[in-house]
Amino acid sequence: MAHLLRGMAFGGLVAATVGISGWYAWNTFNDAQHTETVQTAVHGTGPMTETPQTAAADKMYDYSFKNKKMFITYDKGTHWQQVPAEMNEFFGGEYATANQNHLLPDSFLITPEKTGLLVVKNETSLIWLETTDEGHSWQEYSVLPRTAGVRFRKIQFLEDNFVAVFASGGRVMGQEGCSIALSHDGGHTWQKAAADGLALGSLVTAATFTDEQTAFVSRKTQLMVSSDGGQRFAEAKINVPPKYEKIFVWPEAPVKEAEGKLSLLMNQGEAGDYRGGLVKGRFESTDGGQTFDFVAEVESQPEVAPG
């Protein structure tokens, strides 16, 4: 029995040490409070030079990968413009959809006025690569210059040139760190938020700012909230009725509704089968996201891509 207890204690110590070292690597790479701005002009390849002739566009503004190059279109595939980055930069870090050539949904923006992508340079720097002239010239802006194994990544444009980037990484044994970078000039200069409370934890599944002061990070079954612009986070209280406690388990990103109310959908996680797994729980908050109360079951709606 003594040998068994010693073995269990040693195993727990090893697991804790590995987890801490994973967060340490992420935090050590990503500890700068002020990030340097890099504004390097990168000239894109003109649409007549190389065009993915067989590529299809599903939307008016779309992207496509062909011959290990990325192209964008602003006219549903009639003309294409090459993006000046390498495949390992588009899919740098820990990227689950790289084999399908699909970018993460919230890691890029394509409009005629502004097009940009979060890319990883030199395996460690998270960069916002941007064009404002439909791909004829490009600029690189450093978001987080030192990262380790970026996994979840999201860029969010709010009003008044306020932009936020969420990035998680350093995953070890199902836990990882999470960082937030903020810009107040449309994504050209960035500052790292303190994000106290987002140290080593479960994998990030969703994140959002509902205004410049209120931010949320979902970590599987846990919802973290900040009311000071992403500087400090604490766990939000979600009042799940007893009958749904084992059904609605994963909080998604809250949404701001009319009159300042916040709504939250809780899904069934990876193995949910209640009513076919297609039903979610709707919760609402009237105190800025500190607490959420159950409202009703809602049917999942199919996502419709814009364009």
PAZAPA-4460 file (N, C-alpha, C; in steps of 0.05 Angstrom, whole numbers, plus 32768, in hexadecimal, padded with zeros to 4 digits):
% residues 307
    n_x    n_y    n_z   ca_x   ca_y   ca_z    c_x    c_y    c_z   seq   type   mol
   8011   7FE8   8000   8000   8000   8000   8011   8019   8000     1      M     A
   8027   8019   8010   8039   8030   8011   8045   8036   7FF6     2      A     A
   804D   801F   7FE8   8058   8023   7FCD   8043   802F   7FBA     3      H     A
   802B   8025   7FBC   8015   802F   7FAB   8010   804D   7FB0     4      L     A
   800F   8055   7FC9   800A   8072   7FCF   8021   8083   7FC5     5      L     A
   803A   8079   7FC8   8051   8088   7FBE   804F   808B   7FA0     6      R     A
   8047   8075   7F92   8044   8076   7F75   802F   8089   7F6C     7      G     A
   8018   808A   7F7A   8003   809C   7F73   800C   80B9   7F77     8      M     A
   801A   80BE   7F8D   8023   80D9   7F93   8037   80E2   7F7E     9      A     A
   8049   80D0   7F76   805D   80D7   7F62   8050   80DD   7F48    10      F     A
   803C   80CC   7F40   802D   80D1   7F27   8020   80EB   7F27    11      G     A
   8013   80F3   7F3D   8006   810D   7F3E   801A   8124   7F3C    12      G     A
   8031   8120   7F49   8046   8135   7F48   8050   8138   7F2B    13      L     A
   8054   8122   7F1D   805D   8123   7F01   8049   8132   7EF0    14      V     A
   802F   812B   7EF3   801A   8137   7EE3   8019   8155   7EE8    15      A     A
   801B   815C   7F02   801A   8179   7F08   8032   8188   7EFD    16      A     A
   804A   817B   7EFF   8062   8187   7EF6   8061   818B   7ED8    17      T     A
   8057   8177   7EC9   8055   8179   7EAC   8042   818F   7EA4    18      V     A
   802B   8191   7EB2   8017   81A6   7EAD   8023   81C1   7EB2    19      G     A
   8030   81C5   7EC8   803C   81DE   7ECF   8051   81E6   7EBB    20      I     A
   8061   81D3   7EB2   8076   81D9   7E9F   806A   81E2   7E84    21      S     A
   8053   81D6   7E7C   8046   81DF   7E64   803D   81FB   7E66    22      G     A
   8030   8203   7E7C   8028   821F   7E80   8040   8231   7E82    23      W     A
   8056   8227   7E8F   806E   8238   7E92   8079   823F   7E76    24      Y     A
   807A   822A   7E64   8084   822F   7E4A   8073   8244   7E3B    25      A     A
   8059   8242   7E3D   8047   8255   7E31   804B   8271   7E3D    26      W     A
   804B   8272   7E57   804D   828C   7E65   8068   8299   7E61    27      N     A
   807D   8289   7E60   8098   8294   7E5C   809B   82A0   7E40    28      T     A
   8090   8292   7E2C   8091   829D   7E11   8080   82B6   7E0E    29      F     A
   806B   82B7   7E1F   8056   82CB   7E1A   8052   82DE   7E31    30      N     A
   8069   82E8   7E3D   8067   82F7   7E55   8069   8315   7E51    31      D     A
   806C   831F   7E39   8070   833C   7E34   8055   834A   7E36    32      A     A
   8054   835F   7E46   803B   836E   7E49   8037   8381   7E31    33      Q     A
   804C   838A   7E25   804A   839C   7E0E   8057   838E   7DF6    34      H     A
   8049   838B   7DE0   8054   837D   7DC9   805E   8391   7DB5    35      T     A
   8073   838A   7DA7   807E   839B   7D93   806C   839A   7D7A    36      E     A
   806B   83B1   7D6C   805C   83B3   7D53   806E   83AE   7D3B    37      T     A
   8066   839C   7D2A   8076   8396   7D12   8064   839E   7CFB    38      V     A
   806D   83B0   7CEA   805E   83B9   7CD3   806F   83B5   7CBA    39      Q     A
   8070   839C   7CB1   8080   8395   7C9A   806F   8392   7C81    40      T     A
   8075   83A2   7C6D   8066   83A0   7C54   806D   8387   7C46    41      A     A
   8059   8377   7C3F   805E   835E   7C31   804D   835F   7C18    42      V     A
   8059   835D   7C01   804B   8361   7BE8   803E   8347   7BDF    43      H     A
   8024   8347   7BDB   8015   832F   7BD3   8019   832A   7BB5    44      G     A
   8015   8311   7BAE   8017   830A   7B92   7FFE   8311   7B83    45      T     A
   8000   831F   7B6D   7FE9   8328   7B5E   7FD8   8312   7B54    46      G     A
   7FBE   8316   7B50   7FAB   8301   7B48   7FB1   82F6   7B2D    47      P     A
   7FBF   8305   7B1B   7FC5   82FB   7B01   7FDF   82EA   7B01    48      M     A
   7FEF   82EB   7B16   8008   82DD   7B17   8004   82BF   7B1D    49      T     A
   7FF4   82B9   7B31   7FEE   829E   7B37   7FD2   829D   7B43    50      E     A
   7FC1   828D   7B36   7FA5   828C   7B3F   7F9C   826F   7B41    51      T     A
   7F8F   8268   7B57   7F85   824C   7B5A   7F6D   8247   7B48    52      P     A
   7F72   8242   7B2E   7F5D   8241   7B1B   7F47   822D   7B22    53      Q     A
   7F4D   8218   7B2F   7F39   8203   7B35   7F2D   8207   7B51    54      T     A
   7F34   821C   7B5F   7F29   8220   7B7A   7F0C   822A   7B78    55      A     A
   7EFC   8223   7B8C   7EE0   822B   7B8D   7EDC   823D   7BA5    56      A     A
   7ECB   8251   7BA1   7EC4   8263   7BB7   7EA7   825F   7BBE    57      A     A
   7EA2   825B   7BD8   7E86   8258   7BE1   7E79   8272   7BE8    58      D     A
   7E89   8287   7BEE   7E7F   82A1   7BF6   7E8B   82B6   7BE5    59      K     A
   7E7F   82CE   7BE6   7E8A   82E4   7BD7   7EA7   82EA   7BDF    60      M     A
   7EAC   82EB   7BFA   7EC7   82EF   7C04   7ED0   82D4   7C10    61      Y     A
   7EE4   82C8   7C04   7EEB   82AD   7C0C   7F09   82A8   7C0A    62      D     A
   7F12   8291   7C13   7F2E   828A   7C10   7F2F   826D   7C06    63      Y     A
   7F47   8266   7BFB   7F4B   824B   7BF1   7F68   8245   7BF2    64      S     A
   7F6F   822B   7BF7   7F8B   8222   7BF6   7F8F   8212   7BDD    65      F     A
   7FA4   8217   7BCF   7FAB   8209   7BB7   7FC9   8208   7BB4    66      K     A
   7FD4   81EF   7BAF   7FF1   81EC   7BAC   8000   81F8   7BC4    67      N     A
   7FF6   81F3   7BDC   8002   81FD   7BF5   8005   821B   7BF6    68      K     A
   7FF3   8229   7BE9   7FF2   8246   7BEB   7FD5   824D   7BF1    69      K     A
   7FD2   8265   7BFE   7FB7   826E   7C04   7FB0   8286   7BF2    70      M     A
   7F96   8286   7BE9   7F8C   829B   7BD8   7F72   82A5   7BE4    71      F     A
   7F6C   82BF   7BDE   7F53   82CB   7BE7   7F45   82D6   7BCF    72      I     A
   7F2A   82D7   7BD0   7F1A   82E3   7BBB   7F06   82F6   7BC6    73      T     A
   7F00   830B   7BB7   7EEB   831E   7BBF   7ED4   831F   7BAC    74      Y     A
   7ED4   830C   7B99   7EBE   830B   7B85   7EB5   82EE   7B80    75      D     A
   7EB5   82DE   7B95   7EAB   82C2   7B94   7EBB   82B1   7B80    76      K     A
   7ED5   82B6   7B7F   7EE6   82A4   7B70   7EED   82AC   7B54    77      G     A
   7EE3   82C3   7B4B   7EEB   82CC   7B30   7F08   82D4   7B2F    78      T     A
   7F11   82E2   7B44   7F2D   82EA   7B46   7F37   82E1   7B62    79      H     A
   7F51   82DA   7B63   7F5D   82D2   7B7C   7F77   82E1   7B81    80      W     A
   7F7D   82E5   7B9A   7F96   82F3   7BA2   7FA5   82E1   7BB6    81      Q     A
   7FBF   82DE   7BB1   7FCF   82CC   7BC2   7FD6   82DB   7BDC    82      Q     A
   7FD5   82CC   7BF2   7FDC   82D6   7C0D   7FF9   82D0   7C12    83      V     A
   800A   82E4   7C19   8027   82DF   7C1C   802E   82D3   7C37    84      P     A
   8028   82BA   7C3A   8031   82AB   7C52   8033   828D   7C4B    85      A     A
   8043   827F   7C5B   8047   8263   7C56   8032   8252   7C64    86      E     A
   8030   8239   7C5B   801C   8227   7C67   8021   8223   7C85    87      M     A
   803A   8221   7C8D   8040   821C   7CA9   803A   8235   7CBA    88      N     A
   8037   824C   7CAD   802F   8264   7CBC   8011   8266   7CBF    89      E     A
   8002   825E   7CAB   7FE5   825D   7CAE   7FDC   8249   7CC3    90      F     A
   7FEA   8232   7CC4   7FE3   821D   7CD6   7FF7   8218   7CEC    91      F     A
   8004   822D   7CF5   8019   822B   7D09   800D   8224   7D24    92      G     A
   801D   8218   7D35   8014   8210   7D50   8005   81F6   7D4F    93      G     A
   7FF2   81F3   7D61   7FE2   81DA   7D62   7FC8   81E0   7D54    94      E     A
   7FC6   81D7   7D3B   7FB0   81DF   7D2A   7FA0   81C6   7D21    95      Y     A
   7F88   81C3   7D2B   7F78   81AA   7D27   7F6E   81A7   7D0B    96      A     A
   7F6A   81BD   7CFC   7F5E   81BB   7CE1   7F72   81BE   7CCB    97      T     A
   7F8C   81BD   7CD0   7FA0   81C1   7CBC   7F9E   81AE   7CA4    98      A     A
   7F97   8194   7CAA   7F96   8180   7C95   7F7F   8186   7C82    99      N     A
   7F6B   8194   7C8B   7F54   819A   7C79   7F57   81B6   7C6C   100      Q     A
   7F6D   81C3   7C71   7F72   81DE   7C66   7F5B   81F1   7C6D   101      N     A
   7F51   81EF   7C85   7F3D   8201   7C8F   7F48   8212   7CA5   102      H     A
   7F46   822D   7CA2   7F4E   823F   7CB8   7F39   823E   7CCE   103      L     A
   7F42   8243   7CE7   7F30   8245   7CFD   7F1C   825C   7CF8   104      L     A
   7F02   8259   7CFD   7EEE   826C   7CF4   7EF4   8289   7CFD   105      P     A
   7EFE   828D   7D15   7F01   82A9   7D1F   7F1E   82B2   7D1E   106      D     A
   7F2E   82A5   7D0E   7F4B   82AD   7D0C   7F51   82BE   7CF4   107      S     A
   7F3D   82C6   7CE5   7F42   82D6   7CCD   7F29   82E8   7CC7   108      F     A
   7F2E   82FB   7CB5   7F19   830D   7CAD   7F1D   8313   7C8F   109      L     A
   7F08   8311   7C7F   7F0A   8317   7C62   7EF4   832A   7C5A   110      I     A
   7EFB   8343   7C56   7EE9   8357   7C4B   7EF9   8369   7C38   111      T     A
   7EEC   8377   7C25   7EFC   8388   7C13   7F0B   839E   7C22   112      P     A
   7EFF   83A7   7C38   7F0C   83BD   7C47   7F23   83B3   7C58   113      E     A
   7F22   839C   7C63   7F37   8391   7C74   7F36   8372   7C72   114      K     A
   7F4D   8367   7C6C   7F50   834A   7C6C   7F69   8343   7C7D   115      T     A
   7F66   832F   7C8F   7F7D   8328   7C9F   7F7B   830C   7CAA   116      G     A
   7F92   8302   7CB3   7F93   82E7   7CBE   7FA7   82E6   7CD5   117      L     A
   7FA0   82D6   7CE9   7FB4   82D0   7CFE   7FC6   82BA   7CF5   118      L     A
   7FE0   82C0   7CF3   7FF3   82AC   7CEA   8009   82AA   7CFF   119      V     A
   8018   8294   7CFF   802E   828F   7D11   8048   8291   7D02   120      V     A
   8059   82A4   7D09   8073   82A8   7CFD   8089   829B   7D0E   121      K     A
   809B   828D   7D00   80B2   8281   7D0E   80AA   826F   7D25   122      N     A
   8092   8264   7D23   8088   8251   7D36   8082   825D   7D52   123      E     A
   8087   8277   7D56   8084   8282   7D71   8074   829C   7D71   124      T     A
   8072   82AB   7D5B   8066   82C5   7D5B   804A   82C5   7D4E   125      S     A
   8036   82CE   7D5D   801B   82D0   7D52   8018   82EC   7D45   126      L     A
   8013   82EC   7D2B   8013   8304   7D1A   7FF7   8308   7D0E   127      I     A
   7FEF   8322   7D0C   7FD8   8329   7CFC   7FE2   8333   7CE1   128      W     A
   7FDC   8323   7CCC   7FE4   8329   7CB1   7FCD   8336   7CA3   129      L     A
   7FD0   834F   7C9A   7FB9   835F   7C91   7FBD   836D   7C77   130      E     A
   7FA8   836F   7C67   7FA7   8380   7C4E   7F8E   8391   7C4F   131      T     A
   7F91   83A9   7C45   7F7A   83BB   7C43   7F75   83C3   7C26   132      T     A
   7F83   83B6   7C13   7F7F   83BC   7BF7   7F7A   83A2   7BE7   133      D     A
   7F6B   8390   7BF3   7F63   8377   7BE6   7F7B   8366   7BDD   134      E     A
   7F8F   8366   7BEE   7FA5   8353   7BEA   7FBC   835D   7BDA   135      G     A
   7FBD   8376   7BD2   7FD3   8380   7BC1   7FEC   8387   7BD2   136      H     A
   7FE8   838E   7BEB   7FFE   8392   7BFE   7FF5   8389   7C1A   137      S     A
   8008   8381   7C2A   8002   8375   7C44   8014   8381   7C59   138      W     A
   8009   8381   7C72   8018   838A   7C89   8017   8373   7C9F   139      Q     A
   802D   8371   7CAD   802E   835E   7CC4   802E   836E   7CDE   140      E     A
   801D   8366   7CF1   801C   8373   7D0B   801F   835E   7D21   141      Y     A
   8033   8361   7D32   8039   834E   7D47   8024   834F   7D5D   142      S     A
   8016   8339   7D62   8002   8338   7D77   800D   832C   7D91   143      V     A
   8018   8315   7D8F   8025   8308   7DA6   8040   82FD   7D9C   144      L     A
   8056   830B   7DA2   8070   8304   7D95   807C   82EA   7DA0   145      P     A
   8074   82E0   7DB7   8080   82C8   7DC2   806A   82B6   7DCB   146      R     A
   8065   82A1   7DBD   8050   828D   7DC4   805C   8271   7DC1   147      T     A
   804E   825E   7DCC   8057   8242   7DCB   803F   8230   7DC5   148      A     A
   803F   8224   7DAD   802B   8211   7DA6   800F   821C   7DA5   149      G     A
   800A   8232   7D97   7FF0   823F   7D97   7FDB   822B   7D8D   150      V     A
   7FC5   8229   7D9B   7FAF   8218   7D93   7F96   8229   7D8C   151      R     A
   7F86   822F   7D9F   7F6F   8241   7D9B   7F78   825D   7D94   152      F     A
   7F6D   8269   7D7F   7F74   8284   7D78   7F5B   8291   7D6C   153      R     A
   7F56   82AA   7D75   7F3F   82B9   7D6C   7F45   82D7   7D6C   154      K     A
   7F3D   82E4   7D56   7F3F   8301   7D55   7F22   830C   7D53   155      I     A
   7F1D   8321   7D63   7F02   832C   7D65   7F03   834A   7D61   156      Q     A
   7EF4   8354   7D4E   7EF3   8371   7D49   7ED9   837C   7D55   157      F     A
   7EDD   8390   7D67   7EC6   839D   7D74   7EC5   83BA   7D6A   158      L     A
   7EB6   83CB   7D77   7EB3   83E6   7D6E   7ECB   83F7   7D76   159      E     A
   7ECD   840F   7D68   7EE1   8423   7D6F   7EFE   8418   7D6D   160      D     A
   7F03   8407   7D59   7F1E   83FD   7D54   7F28   83EA   7D69   161      N     A
   7F16   83E1   7D7B   7F1F   83CF   7D90   7F1F   83B2   7D85   162      F     A
   7F36   83A5   7D88   7F3A   838A   7D7D   7F46   8379   7D93   163      V     A
   7F3D   8360   7D95   7F48   834E   7DAA   7F51   8334   7D9C   164      A     A
   7F66   8329   7DA6   7F6F   830E   7D9E   7F71   82FC   7DB7   165      V     A
   7F65   82E5   7DB5   7F68   82D0   7DC9   7F7A   82BA   7DBD   166      F     A
   7F8D   82B0   7DCD   7F9F   829B   7DC4   7FA5   8288   7DDB   167      A     A
   7FA1   826E   7DD6   7FA9   825B   7DEB   7FBF   8249   7DE0   168      S     A
   7FCE   823C   7DF2   7FE3   822B   7DE9   7FF2   821E   7E00   169      G     A
   8008   8211   7DF8   8018   8203   7E0C   800A   81EB   7E18   170      G     A
   7FF9   81DD   7E08   7FE8   81C8   7E13   7FF9   81B0   7E1D   171      R     A
   7FF3   81A8   7E35   7FFF   8190   7E41   7FEA   8182   7E52   172      V     A
   7FE5   8169   7E4B   7FD2   8158   7E5A   7FB6   8166   7E5D   173      M     A
   7FAC   8171   7E47   7F91   817C   7E47   7F8F   8198   7E54   174      G     A
   7FA5   81A5   7E5A   7FA4   81C0   7E65   7FB7   81D2   7E56   175      Q     A
   7FB1   81EC   7E56   7FC0   81FF   7E47   7FBE   821B   7E53   176      E     A
   7FCE   822D   7E49   7FCC   8249   7E52   7FBC   8259   7E3D   177      G     A
   7FB4   8271   7E45   7FA4   8282   7E33   7FAD   829F   7E36   178      C     A
   7FB1   82AD   7E20   7FBA   82C9   7E1F   7FA6   82DA   7E10   179      S     A
   7FA6   82F4   7E16   7F95   8307   7E08   7FA5   831F   7E00   180      I     A
   7FA3   8327   7DE7   7FB0   8340   7DDD   7F9A   8353   7DD4   181      A     A
   7F9E   836D   7DD9   7F8A   8381   7DD3   7F96   8397   7DC1   182      L     A
   7F86   83A1   7DAE   7F8E   83B7   7D9D   7F78   83CC   7D9D   183      S     A
   7F7F   83E6   7D9D   7F6C   83FB   7D9C   7F6F   840C   7D83   184      H     A
   7F7E   8401   7D6F   7F81   8410   7D56   7F7C   83FD   7D3E   185      D     A
   7F69   83EB   7D42   7F61   83DA   7D2C   7F73   83C2   7D26   186      G     A
   7F85   83BC   7D39   7F96   83A5   7D36   7FB2   83AA   7D2D   187      G     A
   7FBC   83C3   7D30   7FD7   83CA   7D27   7FEB   83CA   7D3E   188      H     A
   7FE3   83D2   7D56   7FF4   83D0   7D6D   7FE5   83C0   7D83   189      T     A
   7FF4   83B0   7D92   7FE7   839D   7DA4   7FF4   839F   7DC0   190      W     A
   7FE4   8399   7DD4   7FEE   8398   7DEF   7FE2   837F   7DFC   191      Q     A
   7FF3   8370   7E0A   7FEA   8357   7E17   7FDC   835E   7E31   192      K     A
   7FC3   8353   7E34   7FB4   8356   7E4D   7FC0   8344   7E62   193      A     A
   7FBC   834B   7E7B   7FC7   833A   7E91   7FB9   831F   7E92   194      A     A
   7F9F   831E   7E8D   7F8F   8305   7E8D   7F94   82F4   7EA5   195      A     A
   7F96   8300   7EBD   7F99   82F1   7ED6   7F81   82DE   7ED9   196      D     A
   7F87   82C6   7EE0   7F72   82B2   7EE3   7F6F   829F   7ECC   197      G     A
   7F7E   82A5   7EB6   7F7E   8294   7E9F   7F98   8284   7E9C   198      L     A
   7FA4   827E   7EB2   7FBD   826E   7EB1   7FB6   8252   7EA8   199      A     A
   7FC4   823E   7EB2   7FC0   8223   7EAA   7FA3   821A   7EB0   200      L     A
   7F95   820F   7E9B   7F7A   8207   7E9F   7F71   81F5   7E88   201      G     A
   7F58   81ED   7E88   7F4D   81DC   7E73   7F4F   81EB   7E58   202      S     A
   7F4B   81DB   7E42   7F4E   81E7   7E28   7F39   81FC   7E22   203      L     A
   7F41   8211   7E15   7F2F   8227   7E0E   7F1D   821D   7DF7   204      V     A
   7F03   8221   7DFA   7EF0   8219   7DE6   7EE2   8231   7DD9   205      T     A
   7EE1   8248   7DE6   7ED5   8260   7DDB   7EDF   8278   7DEA   206      A     A
   7EDD   8290   7DDE   7EE6   82A8   7DEB   7EDA   82C0   7DDD   207      A     A
   7ED5   82D6   7DEC   7EC9   82ED   7DDF   7ECB   8305   7DF2   208      T     A
   7ECB   831D   7DE6   7EC5   8336   7DF4   7EA9   833E   7DEC   209      F     A
   7E98   8344   7DFF   7E7D   834F   7DF9   7E7D   836D   7DF8   210      T     A
   7E91   837A   7E04   7E97   8396   7E02   7EB4   8399   7E0B   211      D     A
   7EBE   83B2   7E0B   7EDB   83B5   7E11   7EE3   83AD   7E2D   212      E     A
   7ED0   83AB   7E3F   7ED7   83A4   7E5B   7ED0   8387   7E62   213      Q     A
   7EBD   837B   7E54   7EB3   8360   7E5C   7EBD   834B   7E49   214      T     A
   7ECB   8338   7E53   7ED7   8322   7E43   7ED0   8307   7E50   215      A     A
   7ECE   82F3   7E3F   7EC8   82D8   7E48   7EDB   82C4   7E3A   216      F     A
   7EE3   82B0   7E4A   7EF2   8299   7E3F   7EE5   8280   7E49   217      V     A
   7EDD   826E   7E37   7ED1   8255   7E3E   7EE7   823F   7E3D   218      S     A
   7EE8   8230   7E53   7EFC   821B   7E55   7EED   8201   7E5A   219      R     A
   7EE1   81F5   7E45   7ED0   81DE   7E48   7EB9   81E4   7E5B   220      K     A
   7EB9   81D9   7E73   7EA3   81DC   7E85   7EA4   81F5   7E95   221      T     A
   7EB7   8206   7E91   7EBB   821E   7EA2   7EB9   8237   7E91   222      Q     A
   7EAC   824C   7E9B   7EAA   8265   7E8E   7EB7   827A   7E9F   223      L     A
   7ECC   8287   7E94   7EDB   829B   7EA2   7ED2   82B7   7E98   224      M     A
   7ED0   82CA   7EAA   7EC6   82E5   7EA3   7ED9   82FA   7EAE   225      V     A
   7EDD   830F   7E9E   7EEC   8327   7EA6   7EDB   833F   7EA2   226      S     A
   7EDC   8351   7EB5   7ECD   836B   7EB3   7EDF   8383   7EB2   227      S     A
   7EF9   837E   7EAE   7F0D   8394   7EAC   7F1E   8392   7E93   228      D     A
   7F12   838A   7E7D   7F20   838A   7E64   7F34   8374   7E61   229      G     A
   7F30   835D   7E6E   7F41   8346   7E6B   7F59   8346   7E7D   230      G     A
   7F59   8357   7E92   7F70   8357   7EA4   7F6E   8341   7EB9   231      Q     A
   7F55   833D   7EC4   7F51   8329   7ED9   7F38   8319   7ED2   232      R     A
   7F3A   82FE   7ED5   7F24   82EC   7ED0   7F1C   82DC   7EE9   233      F     A
   7F02   82D7   7EEC   7EF8   82C5   7F01   7EE2   82B4   7EF4   234      A     A
   7EDB   829E   7F01   7EC7   828C   7EF6   7EAB   8298   7EF9   235      E     A
   7E9C   8298   7EE3   7E80   82A1   7EE4   7E6F   828A   7EF0   236      A     A
   7E59   8291   7EFD   7E48   827D   7F08   7E31   8278   7EF5   237      K     A
   7E2E   825F   7EEC   7E18   8257   7EDA   7E05   8245   7EE9   238      I     A
   7DED   824F   7EEE   7DD9   8240   7EFD   7DCA   822C   7EEB   239      N     A
   7DD5   8214   7EEA   7DC9   81FF   7ED9   7DB4   81F0   7EEA   240      V     A
   7D9B   81EE   7EE2   7D87   81DE   7EF1   7D91   81C1   7EF4   241      P     A
   7D8A   81B5   7F0A   7D93   8199   7F0F   7D8E   8186   7EF8   242      P     A
   7D77   8188   7EEB   7D70   8175   7ED5   7D83   8178   7EBD   243      K     A
   7D91   818E   7EBB   7DA3   8193   7EA4   7DC0   8192   7EAC   244      Y     A
   7DC7   818C   7EC5   7DE3   818E   7ECD   7DF6   817C   7EBE   245      E     A
   7DEC   8165   7EB5   7DFD   8153   7EA5   7DF7   8155   7E88   246      K     A
   7DE7   8168   7E80   7DE0   816B   7E63   7DEE   8184   7E57   247      I     A
   7DE9   819B   7E63   7DF5   81B4   7E59   7E0E   81B9   7E69   248      F     A
   7E25   81B3   7E5C   7E3E   81B3   7E6C   7E54   81C6   7E61   249      V     A
   7E53   81CD   7E48   7E68   81DE   7E3C   7E5D   81FA   7E36   250      W     A
   7E66   820F   7E43   7E5D   822A   7E3C   7E6A   8234   7E22   251      P     A
   7E5A   8241   7E11   7E65   824D   7DF9   7E6C   826A   7DFF   252      E     A
   7E70   827A   7DEA   7E77   8296   7DEF   7E5D   82A7   7DF3   253      A     A
   7E5B   82B5   7E09   7E43   82C5   7E0E   7E3F   82DB   7DF8   254      P     A
   7E26   82E4   7DF5   7E20   82F8   7DE1   7E10   830E   7DEF   255      V     A
   7E16   8327   7DE8   7E09   833E   7DF4   7DEE   8343   7DE6   256      K     A
   7DD9   8344   7DF6   7DBE   8348   7DEB   7DB5   8365   7DF1   257      E     A
   7D9C   836B   7DEB   7D91   8386   7DF0   7D91   838C   7E0E   258      A     A
   7D93   83A5   7E15   7D91   83AF   7E30   7DA8   83A4   7E42   259      E     A
   7DBE   839D   7E35   7DD5   8394   7E45   7DD4   8378   7E4F   260      G     A
   7DBF   8369   7E48   7DBD   834D   7E51   7DD0   833C   7E41   261      K     A
   7DDB   8327   7E4D   7DED   8314   7E40   7DDF   82F9   7E3E   262      L     A
   7DE2   82EC   7E27   7DD7   82D2   7E23   7DEE   82BE   7E1F   263      S     A
   7DEA   82A6   7E29   7DFE   8291   7E28   7DF1   8277   7E20   264      L     A
   7DFE   8269   7E0D   7DF5   824E   7E06   7E08   823A   7E12   265      L     A
   7DFC   8225   7E1E   7E0C   820F   7E29   7E06   81F6   7E18   266      M     A
   7E1B   81EB   7E0C   7E17   81D3   7DFB   7E1C   81BA   7E0B   267      N     A
   7E1A   81A3   7DFE   7E1B   8189   7E0B   7E37   817C   7E0B   268      Q     A
   7E4B   818B   7E02   7E66   8180   7E02   7E6A   816D   7DEC   269      G     A
   7E80   815E   7DED   7E87   814C   7DD7   7E76   8133   7DD6   270      E     A
   7E6A   812A   7DEC   7E5C   8111   7DEC   7E3E   8114   7DF2   271      A     A
   7E33   812C   7DF0   7E17   8130   7DF6   7E04   8122   7DE3   272      G     A
   7DEF   8116   7DEE   7DDB   8108   7DDD   7DBF   810F   7DE5   273      D     A
   7DBB   8123   7DF6   7DA0   812B   7DFE   7D92   8137   7DE6   274      Y     A
   7D7B   812C   7DDF   7D6C   8134   7DC7   7D7D   8137   7DAE   275      R     A
   7D8D   8121   7DAB   7D9E   8120   7D93   7DB7   8131   7D95   276      G     A
   7DBC   813D   7DAC   7DD3   814E   7DAF   7DD1   8169   7DA2   277      G     A
   7DB9   8170   7D98   7DB5   8189   7D89   7DA9   819F   7D99   278      L     A
   7DA3   819A   7DB2   7D96   81AE   7DC3   7DAB   81BB   7DD6   279      V     A
   7DA8   81D5   7DD9   7DBA   81E4   7DEC   7DA9   81F1   7E01   280      K     A
   7DB6   81F9   7E17   7DA8   8208   7E2B   7DAE   8225   7E28   281      G     A
   7D9A   8236   7E2A   7D9D   8253   7E29   7D9C   825F   7E45   282      R     A
   7DB1   826F   7E4B   7DB3   827C   7E65   7DB5   829A   7E61   283      F     A
   7DAE   82AA   7E75   7DB0   82C7   7E73   7DBC   82D3   7E8C   284      E     A
   7DCA   82EA   7E88   7DD7   82F8   7E9E   7DCE   8315   7E9D   285      S     A
   7DC9   8320   7EB5   7DC2   833D   7EB7   7DD7   834B   7EC8   286      T     A
   7DEC   833E   7ECF   7E01   834A   7EE1   7E1C   834A   7ED3   287      D     A
   7E1C   834D   7EB9   7E36   8350   7EAA   7E44   8336   7EA7   288      G     A
   7E36   831F   7EA9   7E43   8305   7EA5   7E4E   82F8   7EBD   289      G     A
   7E49   8303   7ED5   7E52   82F6   7EED   7E42   82DD   7EF3   290      Q     A
   7E28   82DE   7EEE   7E16   82C7   7EF2   7E04   82C4   7EDA   291      T     A
   7DFD   82AB   7ED3   7DEB   82A5   7EBD   7DD5   8292   7EC8   292      F     A
   7DBC   8298   7EC1   7DA5   8287   7EC9   7D98   827A   7EB1   293      D     A
   7D8E   8262   7EB5   7D82   8253   7E9F   7D68   8260   7E96   294      F     A
   7D64   825F   7E7B   7D4C   826B   7E6F   7D3C   8255   7E61   295      V     A
   7D49   8246   7E4F   7D39   8232   7E3F   7D4C   8221   7E2F   296      A     A
   7D41   820B   7E25   7D4F   81FA   7E11   7D4C   8208   7DF6   297      E     A
   7D60   8206   7DE6   7D5F   8211   7DCB   7D6A   81FD   7DB7   298      V     A
   7D5E   81FC   7D9F   7D68   81EB   7D8A   7D80   81F7   7D7D   299      E     A
   7D94   81E6   7D77   7DAC   81F0   7D6A   7DA5   81F8   7D4D   300      S     A
   7DAF   8210   7D45   7DAA   8219   7D2A   7DC2   8214   7D18   301      Q     A
   7DBE   820B   7D00   7DD5   8206   7CEE   7DE2   8220   7CE7   302      P     A
   7DFD   8220   7CE6   7E0C   8238   7CE0   7E0A   823F   7CC2   303      E     A
   7E06   8258   7CBD   7E04   8262   7CA1   7E1B   8274   7C9C   304      V     A
   7E2C   826D   7C89   7E44   827E   7C83   7E3C   8297   7C74   305      A     A
   7E47   82AE   7C7B   7E40   82C6   7C6D   7E4D   82C7   7C51   306      P     A
   7E41   82D8   7C40   7E4D   82DB   7C26   7E3A   82D3   7C10   307      G     A
***
